[in-house]
Amino acid sequence: MMWIGEQYLSYGKITSPRELEERLNEVRAGQIRAVAQDFFRPERLNVALVGPLKNEKRLLDWIRL
């Protein structure tokens, strides 16, 4: 019911599960790849690590792009 409410409040209509499935099936790998290439850029990436650092060189090798 929450999903239906969000659909109605956000879009003013309720999308049926069948329509949603049809729309998802229209998405192609190339479209996903294009969005991913735009979204996941090295200058936009961040990393956070928690824990003891035992070997800084291995860490730097791992995170180097």
N, C-alpha and C positions, 0 to 999 in steps of 0.2 A: 504494500500500500504506500510505503514511503516513496518508492520509485515512481509510482503513478502520480503522487502528489508533486514530486519534483518535476516531472514531465509537464504537468499542467501549469504549475507556477512559473517554470522557466520558459516554456515554449507555447503555452496557451492551448496545447493539444496533448493527447495521449497517444504515443506511438505504440502500436501493437508489437508483441514479440515477433510475429511473422515479418512485419515491415522492417523491424530492426535487423533481423537475420538477413533479409534480402539486401538491405543497405550495406551490411558488413561484408557480404559475399561479393559486392561490387568493388571492394577495395583490392587493389593489386599490389604486388610486392614492390614494384617500382615506385609507387606512391608512398609507401611506408619508408622505403629507402631514402627518398628525396626529403621527407620530413625529418628523418633521423639525421641525415647529413647536415641539415640546417640547424637542428636543435643541439646535437652533440658535437660541439666544436671545442677544440683544445682550450681556447681562451675562456670558455664557459664552465670548464670542469673544475671541481673542487674535491678535495679528499680530507677526511678526518680520521685519525687513528687514535685508538685508546689502548694503552698497555705499555709495558716496558719496552724500550728500544734496545735490542741486544746487538744489532748489526746495522749501522747506518748505511753502509755501502750497498748492502742487499736491498734495503728499502729504497734508496735513491735509484738503483737500477730498475726496480720494479715499477716505480711511478714515472719514470722518464718516458715522455711521449715521442 
